[in-house]
Amino acid sequence: MKLAVRRVPTCVLSDRAAPILSDGHAVDRFVQIGSLTKVVTGTVMTRMAASGVLALDDPVERWLPSVPRTGITLMHLAQHASGLPRLPPGRFPRRDPYAAFDRTALERLLPRLDTLVTRLPGQAEEYSNLGYAVLGAALTAASGSTYEELAAEYVLQPLDITEMTANPDPAQHLPAPGLLGRPRRPWTMDGAILPAGGLWATPRAAADLVVRLLVERRLGDPAPSWQTSGPLRWHNGATRHASLFAGAMDDGRWVLIHRLNAVPEETDRAGIKVLKECRTAP
């Protein structure tokens, strides 16, 4: 376990719940950050809106013409208020659930998106990875750029973050150790699900993302992708073998925890605990 403290009231925790590799949970090796990707996607959306490329209340079909009229807007998707379910329809093998959900699979789904809506848009919140896949497709259609190009142009370059990508060099991965210490195979998430949870980052880059978006507010008000609980803005994320909790308090305290082979709910609880323990940090 490593704990790093910065000049602002800060806690950063990087932990392993499995046998430690020779370099520990290295801050300069790439790990899957899961749904923390959503805050990048949401920030891309708000920045594109500020640049006049699109409007937050644009209906989805404006940018994805194959989608029937549903009343769903880009903001609905970002706020998990679209009425779409958590996952696309179909079977999702536990070993690699999103491997088959590529751009072609999403395009086949778009013309019948209206049949998947479980409630009226804006009526209630239901966390939706499918919604963020659709949002990412709309953003790329509006810009003519790939998702990674959008993330770089609107978020990563302005924040001076270089260690975040959809496809890092496998030699730079920090894999979860499995049986006899052999590395576990990560989920495939660089297809249509990428805007919902497919980015990789070094722990230090993920920490910089949190600080520069939530504490320093370098890109203005935080995107609607962040969850809020009173004075805390936060987001978590989990793939099969990795889990993450990130957040910041209104007073500047912030935390990033990334764990391998750990129960995601325990990672969330550890993040809250660290924030509480850092109330008096220098």
N, C-alpha and C positions, 0 to 999 in steps of 0.2 A: 504494500500500500504506500502511495506517495501523497504527500500533502504539500502544496505550494501556496505561498501567501504573497500578494502583490501590495502595492502602495494603497490602493483603495480597499475598503473592508471587503475581503475576498476569501473564498475558499475554493480550492480546486482539488478534486479527489479523483485519482485514477486507480482502479482496484482490479485484482484478479481473484476470482473465486475458485481457481484451479491451480495446479502446480505451476510455479513461476519459471518462465524461460530465463535464459542466462542474462538477458537485458531487462527483465521485469516487464511491466506494462509501459513500454517505451513511448514517450511523448512525441517521438519523431517517426513513428511507423503508423501505417494507415489501418484504420478500423472502420467497420460499417457503423454509420451513425443513425441508421433507421429513419424514423419519422422526424428527427430534427431537420431532415431535408425539407420538410413542409414549410419551415420558416424561411428557407431560402426561396422556395417557390412563391410564397405569399409576398415576400419582399420584392421579388421580380415583378409581380403583378402590380403592386402599389407604385413601384418606380416607373413602370411602363405607363401607368395611368397619369402619373405626374408629368411624364414626357409627352403626353398627348397621343400615344400610340393606340390606346384603348381607353374605355371608361369602366369603372368598377361595376356599374349597373348594366353593362352590355349583356344581352341575353346570349347564352351559349351558342345558339344557332347562328349568331352574326359571324362567328369565326369558324364554326364547324357546321356548314350548311346541311350535312346529312342528319343532324340531330333534329327531331321533331320539336315543335313548340311545346315547351314544358313550363315556362315561367322561371326557369333556373337562370340566375345571373352568375357572373364570375365571382362576385362577392359572396353569393350563397355557397358556392363551392369552397371558397377560402375559409368560410366560417362554419363549415360542416352543417349547413342549413339547407342543403339542396333537396333533401328527401331521398337521396340515393343511399343504398345499403353500404355497409362497410366494405364488402368485397364484390368483385364481379361474379356473375353466376358461373356455375361449373364446379368441377372438382379441383382441389388445390393440394397436391401431394405434400405431405409434411416435410419430406426431405428437401424439396426445392419448389415451393408453392407457386412462385411467380415466373418460373422459367418459360412457360408457354404463353404468358400474357405479353405478347409483343405488340408492335404497332398494328400489325394486320389483325390481331385478335381484337384490339380496341376499335379499329375501324369497322369491323363486323358488328360490334356492339352498339355503336353510336346511333344507327337508324332506329333502334328499338329502345332507346334510353327511356322513353316515356313509360314503357311497360315495367321498368324497374323501380320507378319512384314509389315509395311507400307512404308518403305524406306530401302535402302541399309545400312548395319551397318557402322558406322563412318561418315555417310553423314551429319547428323544434330542431334541436341540434342532435345529429347522429353522426358520430365519427365515421368518416368515409375515406378509405384509401382509393376507392373507385372514383370518388369525387375529385381527388387531387390528380389522378391520372387524366381525367377529362380536362381539368383546369390546365395542366401542363400542355396537353394537346392544343387547347385553345390559345395559349400564350405563344406557342411555337407557330401556329397558323397565323396569328396576328402579326408576327414579326418576320416570318420567313427564315428564322434562325433555329438552330437546334437548342435543346434544353440546356446543354452545357455551355453553349455560346451565350445564352441569355443569363445564366447564373454568373458567368464571368463578367459580362458587360455591366450588369445592373447591381450586382452584389459583391462578388469576390474581388474584382479589381478595385472598385471604390473603397473597399475595406482593407486593401492590401493583404489579402489572404491568398496564398498560393497552394497550400497543402490540402486541397479539397477538390475531388473529382469523382466521376462515375466509374472510371477504369484506371485505378492506380497500378503501377508495376507490381505484379505478384511478389516480386522479391522484396518489396517494401511493406507487404501485409504483416499485420500482427495477428496470426490465426489463433483461434481458441484451441487449446490442447485437448485431444481426445484420448482414446485408449492407448496406453503405453506412451503418452506424450505426442502421438502423431497429430498433425494439424487437422482440424475439422474443416470440411468443405463449406464455404460460405454460400448463402443463397444467391441466386442469379437475379439481380434487380436493376439491370440496365436497359430493360425494355420499356413498355408503356407505364410500368409502375414507378419508374425512376423519379418523377416529380413528387411522389408520395413518400419515398423512403429509400432511394437507391444510392445516395451519395456516400462516399468514403472520405475520411479526413484523418489527419493526425489529431490526437487529443489536444495538442496545443492550438491547432487551427480551429477546432471546434470551440475551444475556450475563447479564442479571439473573436469568433463569430458572436458568441453570447455577449461579451463585454462591449464590442463595438456597436452592436444593434440595440442592446438593452440598457447599458450603463452610460456609454458615451453618446448614444443616439446619433451616430455619424450620418445615418441616412434618414433622420427624422423620426416621426412617431413609429413605434413598432408595428409590424404588419398584423393583420387580423388572424394570422395563423397561430400566434401565441395564445396559450390558455391563460386565464387569469383567475386568481384566488385572492381576493382582497388586494394587499400591496405586492403580491407576488405574480410575476409573469413567468411562465414556465412551459416547457415541452419535454416529453419523453420520447423514447423510441426503442424498438426491440426487433431484432431479427432472431434467427434460430439460436445463435450462440452468443449474441451480444446484446447488451441493454445499456441505456443511457438516460440520465436525467440532467436537465439544464434549466437554470432560471436565475432571476435577479429580483431583488426587493427594491422598492422605491427608494430606500436609503443608500443604495449602491452595493449592498452585499450581493454576491453572486456565487454560483456553484456550477460545476460541471463534473459529473461522475460517469465514467464509462467502465463497464465490467464485462468480463467474458465468462461464459458458463455460469451465469447467475440468474436467479429468478427476477424478472423485471420489476415486480412489486417491491421486492427488497431493495432494488436500486433506487426506486422512487422514495422509499422511506429513508434510505441513507442520505439522499439529497436534502430532504427536509431537515433531517437531524443535523447535517453539517451546517446548514444555514442558521439553525437555532444556536449551535455551538459557537458560531462566528460573530455573534452579536457584539462582542467586545474586542474583536480582532483589530490590530493596529492598522 
